[in-house]
Amino acid sequence: MSIKKQFLKNKPMVKVTFEVSKEIANDATSINLLSEHNQWKPIEFKKFKNGKFKVAENISSEDRQGFQFIYQVTSETGIQSTLLPDDVDSYVDNGMNDGGKNAVLLLSE
């Protein structure tokens, strides 16, 4: 998994590219980004022929210093699970009573 941040020079925005390798995706048929930057609405990753999943989002850094997110993975059998990337700035309790976490990415250089 990898996350790349590109700070745009002309706007207070950060282009964030999220990528999940074939090995990590395992038998996933789809992966969605769920994030507070867009009120937790699913953003579908594109699946490439080599098995990698990738999505890029322009996120405003004007009104936020960072954001929480998770990856929602759907397997070949239709089972959904949560995947947390390992290259994030921190993790926080997701507010549910299941002990789960959300990943946190800061929008600073």
MMTF fields as JSON, N, C-alpha, C and O atoms, coordinates in Angstrom:
{
  "mmtfVersion": "1.0.0",
  "mmtfProducer": "UNKNOWN",
  "numBonds": 435,
  "numAtoms": 436,
  "numGroups": 109,
  "numChains": 1,
  "numModels": 1,
  "chainsPerModel": [1],
  "groupsPerChain": [109],
  "chainIdList": ["A"],
  "bondAtomList": [4, 2, 8, 6, 12, 10, 16, 14, 20, 18, 24, 22, 28, 26, 32, 30, 36, 34, 40, 38, 44, 42, 48, 46, 52, 50, 56, 54, 60, 58, 64, 62, 68, 66, 72, 70, 76, 74, 80, 78, 84, 82, 88, 86, 92, 90, 96, 94, 100, 98, 104, 102, 108, 106, 112, 110, 116, 114, 120, 118, 124, 122, 128, 126, 132, 130, 136, 134, 140, 138, 144, 142, 148, 146, 152, 150, 156, 154, 160, 158, 164, 162, 168, 166, 172, 170, 176, 174, 180, 178, 184, 182, 188, 186, 192, 190, 196, 194, 200, 198, 204, 202, 208, 206, 212, 210, 216, 214, 220, 218, 224, 222, 228, 226, 232, 230, 236, 234, 240, 238, 244, 242, 248, 246, 252, 250, 256, 254, 260, 258, 264, 262, 268, 266, 272, 270, 276, 274, 280, 278, 284, 282, 288, 286, 292, 290, 296, 294, 300, 298, 304, 302, 308, 306, 312, 310, 316, 314, 320, 318, 324, 322, 328, 326, 332, 330, 336, 334, 340, 338, 344, 342, 348, 346, 352, 350, 356, 354, 360, 358, 364, 362, 368, 366, 372, 370, 376, 374, 380, 378, 384, 382, 388, 386, 392, 390, 396, 394, 400, 398, 404, 402, 408, 406, 412, 410, 416, 414, 420, 418, 424, 422, 428, 426, 432, 430],
  "bondOrderList": [1, 1, 1, 1, 1, 1, 1, 1, 1, 1, 1, 1, 1, 1, 1, 1, 1, 1, 1, 1, 1, 1, 1, 1, 1, 1, 1, 1, 1, 1, 1, 1, 1, 1, 1, 1, 1, 1, 1, 1, 1, 1, 1, 1, 1, 1, 1, 1, 1, 1, 1, 1, 1, 1, 1, 1, 1, 1, 1, 1, 1, 1, 1, 1, 1, 1, 1, 1, 1, 1, 1, 1, 1, 1, 1, 1, 1, 1, 1, 1, 1, 1, 1, 1, 1, 1, 1, 1, 1, 1, 1, 1, 1, 1, 1, 1, 1, 1, 1, 1, 1, 1, 1, 1, 1, 1, 1, 1],
  "groupList": [{"groupName": "MET", "atomNameList": ["N", "CA", "C", "O"], "elementList": ["N", "C", "C", "O"], "formalChargeList": [0, 0, 0, 0], "bondAtomList": [1, 0, 2, 1, 3, 2], "bondOrderList": [1, 1, 2], "singleLetterCode": "M", "chemCompType": "L-PEPTIDE LINKING"}, {"groupName": "SER", "atomNameList": ["N", "CA", "C", "O"], "elementList": ["N", "C", "C", "O"], "formalChargeList": [0, 0, 0, 0], "bondAtomList": [1, 0, 2, 1, 3, 2], "bondOrderList": [1, 1, 2], "singleLetterCode": "S", "chemCompType": "L-PEPTIDE LINKING"}, {"groupName": "ILE", "atomNameList": ["N", "CA", "C", "O"], "elementList": ["N", "C", "C", "O"], "formalChargeList": [0, 0, 0, 0], "bondAtomList": [1, 0, 2, 1, 3, 2], "bondOrderList": [1, 1, 2], "singleLetterCode": "I", "chemCompType": "L-PEPTIDE LINKING"}, {"groupName": "LYS", "atomNameList": ["N", "CA", "C", "O"], "elementList": ["N", "C", "C", "O"], "formalChargeList": [0, 0, 0, 0], "bondAtomList": [1, 0, 2, 1, 3, 2], "bondOrderList": [1, 1, 2], "singleLetterCode": "K", "chemCompType": "L-PEPTIDE LINKING"}, {"groupName": "GLN", "atomNameList": ["N", "CA", "C", "O"], "elementList": ["N", "C", "C", "O"], "formalChargeList": [0, 0, 0, 0], "bondAtomList": [1, 0, 2, 1, 3, 2], "bondOrderList": [1, 1, 2], "singleLetterCode": "Q", "chemCompType": "L-PEPTIDE LINKING"}, {"groupName": "PHE", "atomNameList": ["N", "CA", "C", "O"], "elementList": ["N", "C", "C", "O"], "formalChargeList": [0, 0, 0, 0], "bondAtomList": [1, 0, 2, 1, 3, 2], "bondOrderList": [1, 1, 2], "singleLetterCode": "F", "chemCompType": "L-PEPTIDE LINKING"}, {"groupName": "LEU", "atomNameList": ["N", "CA", "C", "O"], "elementList": ["N", "C", "C", "O"], "formalChargeList": [0, 0, 0, 0], "bondAtomList": [1, 0, 2, 1, 3, 2], "bondOrderList": [1, 1, 2], "singleLetterCode": "L", "chemCompType": "L-PEPTIDE LINKING"}, {"groupName": "ASN", "atomNameList": ["N", "CA", "C", "O"], "elementList": ["N", "C", "C", "O"], "formalChargeList": [0, 0, 0, 0], "bondAtomList": [1, 0, 2, 1, 3, 2], "bondOrderList": [1, 1, 2], "singleLetterCode": "N", "chemCompType": "L-PEPTIDE LINKING"}, {"groupName": "PRO", "atomNameList": ["N", "CA", "C", "O"], "elementList": ["N", "C", "C", "O"], "formalChargeList": [0, 0, 0, 0], "bondAtomList": [1, 0, 2, 1, 3, 2], "bondOrderList": [1, 1, 2], "singleLetterCode": "P", "chemCompType": "L-PEPTIDE LINKING"}, {"groupName": "VAL", "atomNameList": ["N", "CA", "C", "O"], "elementList": ["N", "C", "C", "O"], "formalChargeList": [0, 0, 0, 0], "bondAtomList": [1, 0, 2, 1, 3, 2], "bondOrderList": [1, 1, 2], "singleLetterCode": "V", "chemCompType": "L-PEPTIDE LINKING"}, {"groupName": "THR", "atomNameList": ["N", "CA", "C", "O"], "elementList": ["N", "C", "C", "O"], "formalChargeList": [0, 0, 0, 0], "bondAtomList": [1, 0, 2, 1, 3, 2], "bondOrderList": [1, 1, 2], "singleLetterCode": "T", "chemCompType": "L-PEPTIDE LINKING"}, {"groupName": "GLU", "atomNameList": ["N", "CA", "C", "O"], "elementList": ["N", "C", "C", "O"], "formalChargeList": [0, 0, 0, 0], "bondAtomList": [1, 0, 2, 1, 3, 2], "bondOrderList": [1, 1, 2], "singleLetterCode": "E", "chemCompType": "L-PEPTIDE LINKING"}, {"groupName": "ALA", "atomNameList": ["N", "CA", "C", "O"], "elementList": ["N", "C", "C", "O"], "formalChargeList": [0, 0, 0, 0], "bondAtomList": [1, 0, 2, 1, 3, 2], "bondOrderList": [1, 1, 2], "singleLetterCode": "A", "chemCompType": "L-PEPTIDE LINKING"}, {"groupName": "ASP", "atomNameList": ["N", "CA", "C", "O"], "elementList": ["N", "C", "C", "O"], "formalChargeList": [0, 0, 0, 0], "bondAtomList": [1, 0, 2, 1, 3, 2], "bondOrderList": [1, 1, 2], "singleLetterCode": "D", "chemCompType": "L-PEPTIDE LINKING"}, {"groupName": "HIS", "atomNameList": ["N", "CA", "C", "O"], "elementList": ["N", "C", "C", "O"], "formalChargeList": [0, 0, 0, 0], "bondAtomList": [1, 0, 2, 1, 3, 2], "bondOrderList": [1, 1, 2], "singleLetterCode": "H", "chemCompType": "L-PEPTIDE LINKING"}, {"groupName": "TRP", "atomNameList": ["N", "CA", "C", "O"], "elementList": ["N", "C", "C", "O"], "formalChargeList": [0, 0, 0, 0], "bondAtomList": [1, 0, 2, 1, 3, 2], "bondOrderList": [1, 1, 2], "singleLetterCode": "W", "chemCompType": "L-PEPTIDE LINKING"}, {"groupName": "GLY", "atomNameList": ["N", "CA", "C", "O"], "elementList": ["N", "C", "C", "O"], "formalChargeList": [0, 0, 0, 0], "bondAtomList": [1, 0, 2, 1, 3, 2], "bondOrderList": [1, 1, 2], "singleLetterCode": "G", "chemCompType": "PEPTIDE LINKING"}, {"groupName": "ARG", "atomNameList": ["N", "CA", "C", "O"], "elementList": ["N", "C", "C", "O"], "formalChargeList": [0, 0, 0, 0], "bondAtomList": [1, 0, 2, 1, 3, 2], "bondOrderList": [1, 1, 2], "singleLetterCode": "R", "chemCompType": "L-PEPTIDE LINKING"}, {"groupName": "TYR", "atomNameList": ["N", "CA", "C", "O"], "elementList": ["N", "C", "C", "O"], "formalChargeList": [0, 0, 0, 0], "bondAtomList": [1, 0, 2, 1, 3, 2], "bondOrderList": [1, 1, 2], "singleLetterCode": "Y", "chemCompType": "L-PEPTIDE LINKING"}],
  "groupTypeList": [0, 1, 2, 3, 3, 4, 5, 6, 3, 7, 3, 8, 0, 9, 3, 9, 10, 5, 11, 9, 1, 3, 11, 2, 12, 7, 13, 12, 10, 1, 2, 7, 6, 6, 1, 11, 14, 7, 4, 15, 3, 8, 2, 11, 5, 3, 3, 5, 3, 7, 16, 3, 5, 3, 9, 12, 11, 7, 2, 1, 1, 11, 13, 17, 4, 16, 5, 4, 5, 2, 18, 4, 9, 10, 1, 11, 10, 16, 2, 4, 1, 10, 6, 6, 8, 13, 13, 9, 13, 1, 18, 9, 13, 7, 16, 0, 7, 13, 16, 16, 3, 7, 12, 9, 6, 6, 6, 1, 11],
  "groupIdList": [1, 2, 3, 4, 5, 6, 7, 8, 9, 10, 11, 12, 13, 14, 15, 16, 17, 18, 19, 20, 21, 22, 23, 24, 25, 26, 27, 28, 29, 30, 31, 32, 33, 34, 35, 36, 37, 38, 39, 40, 41, 42, 43, 44, 45, 46, 47, 48, 49, 50, 51, 52, 53, 54, 55, 56, 57, 58, 59, 60, 61, 62, 63, 64, 65, 66, 67, 68, 69, 70, 71, 72, 73, 74, 75, 76, 77, 78, 79, 80, 81, 82, 83, 84, 85, 86, 87, 88, 89, 90, 91, 92, 93, 94, 95, 96, 97, 98, 99, 100, 101, 102, 103, 104, 105, 106, 107, 108, 109],
  "secStructList": [7, 3, 3, 3, 3, 3, 3, 7, 1, 1, 1, 1, 3, 3, 3, 3, 3, 3, 3, 3, 7, 2, 2, 2, 2, 6, 6, 3, 3, 3, 3, 3, 3, 3, 3, 4, 4, 4, 6, 6, 7, 7, 3, 3, 7, 3, 3, 7, 6, 6, 1, 7, 3, 3, 3, 3, 3, 3, 3, 3, 1, 1, 1, 7, 1, 3, 3, 3, 3, 3, 3, 3, 3, 3, 3, 6, 6, 1, 7, 3, 3, 3, 3, 7, 7, 1, 1, 1, 1, 3, 3, 3, 3, 7, 1, 1, 6, 6, 7, 7, 3, 3, 3, 3, 3, 3, 7, 7, 7],
  "xCoordList": [0.843, 0.0, 0.888, 1.972, 0.406, 1.14, 0.172, -0.909, 0.605, -0.154, 0.848, 1.888, 0.512, 1.386, 0.625, -0.531, 1.294, 0.702, 1.452, 2.681, 0.69, 1.266, 0.597, -0.606, 1.374, 0.841, 0.766, 1.783, -0.448, -0.642, -0.166, -0.438, 0.537, 1.146, 0.163, 0.3, -0.824, -1.726, -2.98, -3.725, -3.233, -4.454, -4.12, -3.131, -4.948, -4.746, -5.351, -6.315, -4.751, -5.24, -4.065, -2.929, -4.396, -3.412, -3.995, -5.098, -3.244, -3.661, -3.106, -1.893, -4.023, -3.623, -3.942, -5.081, -2.928, -3.093, -2.979, -1.973, -4.021, -4.089, -3.895, -4.513, -3.038, -2.773, -2.701, -2.093, -3.33, -3.297, -2.746, -3.285, -1.671, -1.035, -1.891, -2.779, -1.612, -2.324, -2.188, -3.148, -0.995, -0.743, -1.602, -2.135, -1.735, -2.541, -4.029, -4.815, -4.411, -5.816, -6.326, -7.523, -5.412, -5.733, -6.814, -6.571, -7.979, -9.034, -10.108, -11.251, -9.759, -10.747, -11.28, -10.531, -12.579, -13.189, -13.35, -13.37, -13.466, -13.548, -13.044, -13.086, -12.569, -12.127, -12.691, -12.613, -13.259, -13.759, -12.989, -12.628, -12.745, -12.205, -13.391, -14.253, -13.45, -14.461, -13.723, -12.816, -14.108, -13.321, -14.208, -15.254, -13.767, -14.535, -14.395, -15.188, -13.403, -13.265, -14.451, -14.662, -15.239, -16.432, -17.653, -18.505, -17.722, -18.839, -19.019, -20.144, -17.906, -17.885, -18.619, -19.032, -18.783, -19.384, -18.313, -17.177, -18.657, -17.66, -17.102, -17.841, -15.79, -15.097, -14.402, -13.525, -14.795, -14.294, -12.888, -12.598, -12.023, -10.693, -10.83, -11.755, -9.914, -9.853, -8.971, -7.885, -9.448, -8.654, -7.928, -8.541, -6.606, -5.788, -5.582, -5.798, -5.167, -4.97, -3.95, -4.041, -2.988, -1.961, -2.443, -1.673, -3.726, -4.296, -4.209, -4.754, -3.522, -3.375, -4.648, -5.329, -4.971, -6.097, -5.54, -4.566, -6.162, -5.641, -6.758, -7.665, -6.685, -7.595, -6.85, -6.005, -7.178, -6.573, -7.691, -8.711, -7.488, -8.475, -7.768, -6.695, -8.372, -7.901, -8.658, -9.887, -7.921, -8.531, -8.092, -6.901, -9.056, -8.772, -8.016, -8.401, -6.937, -6.182, -6.509, -5.923, -7.448, -7.824, -8.653, -8.47, -9.556, -10.464, -10.189, -10.959, -9.114, -8.79, -7.282, -6.574, -6.827, -5.409, -5.137, -3.994, -6.198, -6.075, -7.46, -8.467, -7.509, -8.796, -8.643, -7.562, -9.763, -9.827, -10.368, -11.161, -9.931, -10.43, -10.171, -9.395, -10.842, -10.608, -10.779, -11.318, -10.316, -10.6, -11.638, -11.494, -12.68, -13.698, -13.469, -13.568, -13.161, -12.807, -13.955, -14.513, -14.308, -15.302, -14.59, -13.932, -14.726, -14.054, -14.88, -16.004, -14.311, -15.006, -16.303, -17.24, -16.365, -17.563, -18.577, -19.632, -18.268, -19.186, -19.045, -19.798, -18.098, -17.882, -17.113, -16.103, -17.616, -16.941, -16.109, -16.51, -14.946, -14.067, -13.381, -13.407, -12.771, -12.052, -10.561, -10.045, -9.885, -8.439, -7.857, -8.312, -6.852, -6.174, -4.771, -4.023, -4.399, -3.037, -2.038, -2.386, -0.795, 0.229, 1.1, 1.897, 0.968, 1.821, 1.038, 1.035, 0.375, -0.411, 0.248, 1.23, -0.303, 0.284, -0.104, 0.679, -1.315, -1.744, -3.039, -3.572, -3.528, -4.804, -5.611, -5.047, -6.942, -7.818, -8.952, -9.293, -9.527, -10.697, -11.809, -12.035, -12.505, -13.541, -14.863, -15.807, -14.949, -16.151, -17.23, -18.266, -16.998, -17.948, -17.523, -16.431, -18.36, -18.034, -17.332, -17.302, -16.764, -16.109, -14.596, -13.916, -14.058, -12.612, -11.868, -10.639, -12.587, -11.968, -11.27, -11.46, -10.474, -9.689, -9.946, -10.373, -9.686, -9.638, -8.203, -7.517, -7.757, -6.458, -6.59, -7.665, -5.504, -5.485, -4.326, -3.199, -4.635, -3.616, -3.605, -4.641, -2.447, -2.304, -2.0, -1.306, -2.52, -2.343, -1.303, -1.55, -0.164, 0.918, 2.179, 2.353, 3.06, 4.317, 5.335, 6.448],
  "yCoordList": [-1.17, 0.0, 1.232, 1.245, 2.247, 3.504, 4.674, 4.576, 5.77, 7.019, 8.105, 8.261, 8.855, 9.939, 11.249, 11.337, 12.273, 13.61, 14.544, 14.608, 15.269, 16.274, 17.598, 17.758, 18.541, 19.843, 20.749, 21.039, 21.194, 22.037, 23.453, 23.988, 24.052, 25.36, 26.516, 27.507, 26.406, 27.528, 27.52, 28.5, 26.437, 26.311, 25.679, 24.956, 25.955, 25.275, 23.864, 23.552, 23.025, 21.67, 20.702, 21.051, 19.467, 18.398, 17.267, 16.789, 16.845, 15.671, 14.457, 14.289, 13.617, 12.429, 11.203, 11.007, 10.391, 9.167, 7.978, 7.802, 7.174, 5.98, 4.764, 4.666, 3.837, 2.657, 1.415, 1.434, 0.336, -0.942, -1.982, -2.171, -2.652, -3.64, -4.903, -5.155, -5.676, -6.933, -7.866, -8.533, -7.909, -8.793, -8.423, -9.301, -7.133, -6.672, -6.818, -7.191, -6.523, -6.603, -8.039, -8.274, -8.998, -10.42, -10.773, -10.652, -11.197, -11.607, -10.537, -10.855, -9.288, -8.204, -8.035, -8.09, -7.831, -7.481, -5.975, -5.427, -5.302, -3.838, -3.295, -3.965, -2.062, -1.337, 0.066, 0.7, 0.557, 1.931, 2.697, 2.145, 3.962, 4.889, 5.517, 6.11, 5.398, 6.074, 7.097, 6.746, 8.375, 9.437, 10.572, 10.863, 11.202, 12.337, 13.564, 14.497, 13.591, 14.763, 14.906, 15.985, 13.829, 13.917, 13.293, 12.693, 13.44, 12.954, 11.436, 10.936, 10.708, 9.237, 8.574, 7.419, 9.288, 8.683, 7.842, 8.295, 6.624, 5.748, 6.312, 6.812, 6.216, 6.577, 5.301, 4.78, 4.802, 3.513, 3.62, 4.5, 2.701, 2.575, 1.965, 1.196, 2.31, 1.663, 0.425, 0.487, -0.703, -1.932, -2.073, -2.017, -2.256, -2.382, -3.858, -4.737, -4.114, -5.493, -6.257, -7.478, -5.55, -6.203, -6.496, -6.985, -6.197, -6.497, -5.381, -5.489, -4.296, -3.145, -2.306, -2.253, -1.649, -0.72, 0.678, 0.828, 1.708, 3.063, 4.085, 3.907, 5.163, 6.298, 7.558, 7.505, 8.692, 9.978, 10.97, 10.992, 11.781, 12.784, 14.104, 14.132, 15.207, 16.549, 16.964, 17.048, 17.223, 17.52, 18.91, 19.222, 19.729, 21.096, 21.082, 20.402, 21.845, 22.004, 23.343, 23.704, 24.077, 25.393, 25.286, 26.073, 24.323, 24.218, 23.019, 22.754, 22.303, 21.148, 20.905, 21.175, 20.392, 20.059, 18.601, 18.211, 17.796, 16.381, 15.762, 16.462, 14.45, 13.769, 12.294, 11.713, 11.712, 10.292, 9.528, 10.059, 8.267, 7.453, 5.968, 5.599, 5.14, 3.692, 3.212, 3.926, 2.002, 1.326, 0.252, -0.517, 0.202, -0.843, -1.814, -1.443, -3.064, -4.083, -5.071, -5.533, -5.396, -6.431, -7.593, -7.42, -8.793, -9.983, -10.625, -10.204, -11.648, -12.386, -13.01, -13.207, -13.321, -13.939, -12.896, -13.253, -11.609, -10.537, -10.056, -9.186, -10.605, -10.197, -8.88, -8.722, -7.93, -6.633, -6.611, -7.132, -5.998, -5.834, -4.481, -3.83, -4.074, -2.81, -3.073, -4.008, -2.247, -2.336, -0.981, 0.056, -0.996, 0.24, 0.254, -0.706, 1.317, 1.403, 1.568, 2.024, 1.19, 1.283, 2.528, 2.807, 3.271, 4.45, 5.749, 6.621, 5.861, 7.049, 7.791, 7.322, 8.956, 9.759, 9.266, 9.383, 8.711, 8.151, 7.375, 7.277, 6.83, 6.128, 6.687, 7.091, 6.705, 7.15, 6.151, 5.432, 6.12, 5.276, 5.709, 6.905, 4.744, 5.093, 5.527, 5.846, 5.546, 6.017, 4.959, 5.21, 3.791, 2.687, 1.876, 2.073, 0.996, 0.178, -1.119, -2.056, -1.182, -2.413, -2.38, -3.337, -1.286, -1.17, -0.87, -0.918, -0.559, -0.296, 1.047, 1.912, 1.197, 2.419, 3.004, 2.304, 4.284, 4.98, 5.465, 5.808, 5.493, 6.051, 7.568, 8.086, 8.282, 9.751, 10.172, 9.698, 11.075, 11.63, 13.137, 13.787, 13.7, 15.147, 15.793, 15.212, 16.994, 17.7, 18.815, 19.952, 18.485, 19.455, 18.866, 17.649, 19.768, 19.317, 18.94, 18.539],
  "zCoordList": [0.0, 0.0, 0.0, 0.583, -0.659, -0.603, -0.714, -1.295, -0.136, -0.204, -0.578, 0.062, -1.632, -2.078, -2.001, -2.414, -1.462, -1.366, -2.311, -2.296, -3.134, -4.012, -3.698, -3.902, -3.203, -2.805, -4.03, -4.658, -4.365, -5.54, -5.237, -4.163, -6.178, -5.948, -6.052, -5.335, -6.931, -7.185, -6.335, -6.333, -5.612, -4.816, -3.472, -3.35, -2.459, -1.169, -1.223, -0.524, -2.078, -2.264, -2.269, -2.589, -1.898, -1.927, -2.762, -2.496, -3.774, -4.554, -3.812, -3.68, -3.333, -2.583, -3.44, -3.864, -3.683, -4.457, -3.514, -2.826, -3.499, -2.655, -3.55, -4.61, -3.127, -3.937, -3.055, -1.984, -3.519, -2.805, -3.774, -4.864, -3.371, -4.237, -4.366, -3.551, -5.387, -5.619, -4.412, -4.026, -3.823, -2.688, -1.482, -0.804, -1.217, -0.084, -0.394, 0.476, -1.64, -2.042, -1.997, -1.829, -2.148, -2.061, -3.08, -4.281, -2.653, -3.59, -3.751, -4.078, -3.529, -3.604, -5.024, -6.0, -5.112, -6.397, -6.506, -7.609, -5.362, -5.36, -4.031, -2.999, -4.094, -2.9, -2.997, -4.05, -1.899, -1.819, -0.755, 0.284, -1.021, -0.04, 0.673, 0.026, 1.982, 2.795, 3.634, 4.389, 3.507, 4.12, 4.61, 4.03, 5.686, 6.193, 5.291, 5.414, 4.381, 3.494, 2.548, 1.994, 2.349, 1.498, 2.181, 1.525, 3.489, 4.308, 4.211, 4.251, 4.085, 4.131, 2.959, 3.064, 1.857, 0.666, -0.036, -0.18, -0.475, -1.095, -2.407, -3.254, -2.546, -3.781, -4.244, -3.555, -5.411, -5.863, -6.446, -7.257, -6.014, -6.591, -7.986, -8.247, -8.867, -10.174, -10.038, -9.461, -10.575, -10.551, -11.882, -12.948, -11.804, -12.997, -13.345, -12.511, -14.569, -15.04, -14.202, -14.075, -13.635, -12.819, -11.396, -10.57, -11.105, -9.795, -8.782, -7.683, -9.145, -8.254, -8.29, -9.314, -7.174, -7.079, -6.811, -6.074, -7.415, -7.248, -7.406, -8.219, -6.614, -6.757, -6.303, -5.408, -6.937, -6.563, -6.275, -6.964, -5.258, -4.845, -4.587, -3.984, -5.046, -4.678, -3.427, -3.432, -2.359, -1.072, -0.616, -0.602, -0.249, 0.184, 1.507, 2.459, 1.542, 2.791, 3.44, 4.461, 2.845, 3.352, 4.631, 5.56, 4.677, 5.814, 6.721, 7.645, 6.469, 7.322, 7.336, 6.366, 8.458, 8.599, 8.271, 8.033, 8.259, 7.968, 7.893, 7.996, 7.715, 7.626, 7.995, 7.897, 8.421, 8.748, 7.548, 6.771, 7.4, 6.304, 6.573, 7.454, 5.79, 5.772, 4.338, 3.491, 4.078, 2.817, 3.11, 4.061, 2.296, 2.418, 1.26, 0.09, 1.611, 0.627, 0.482, 1.478, -0.758, -1.034, -1.707, -2.733, -1.115, -1.638, -2.744, -3.018, -3.376, -4.436, -3.929, -4.703, -2.636, -2.055, -1.589, -1.066, -1.774, -1.4, 0.028, 0.464, 0.76, 2.15, 2.171, 1.486, 2.98, 3.115, 4.387, 5.428, 4.273, 5.431, 5.328, 4.283, 6.425, 6.484, 6.397, 7.009, 5.641, 5.493, 5.871, 5.388, 6.733, 7.123, 6.542, 6.724, 5.85, 5.328, 6.466, 7.555, 6.198, 7.239, 7.115, 8.01, 6.042, 5.844, 6.036, 5.168, 7.192, 7.522, 8.677, 9.252, 9.01, 10.081, 11.468, 12.411, 11.599, 12.887, 12.695, 11.59, 13.795, 13.833, 15.002, 16.019, 14.851, 15.932, 16.077, 15.138, 17.267, 17.518, 16.574, 16.388, 15.977, 15.004, 15.628, 14.904, 16.95, 17.623, 17.771, 18.386, 17.22, 17.365, 18.592, 19.124, 19.02, 20.189, 19.821, 20.618, 18.613, 18.165, 18.324, 17.956, 18.871, 19.05, 17.763, 17.741, 16.685, 15.392, 15.328, 16.183, 14.314, 14.115, 12.744, 11.826, 12.615, 11.343, 11.137, 12.099, 9.891, 9.559, 9.498, 9.193, 9.787, 9.73, 8.831, 8.972, 7.905, 7.028, 7.206, 7.062, 7.517, 7.687, 6.348, 5.513, 6.145, 4.887, 5.012, 4.61, 5.561, 5.688, 5.091, 5.024, 4.656, 4.029, 5.069, 4.727]
}
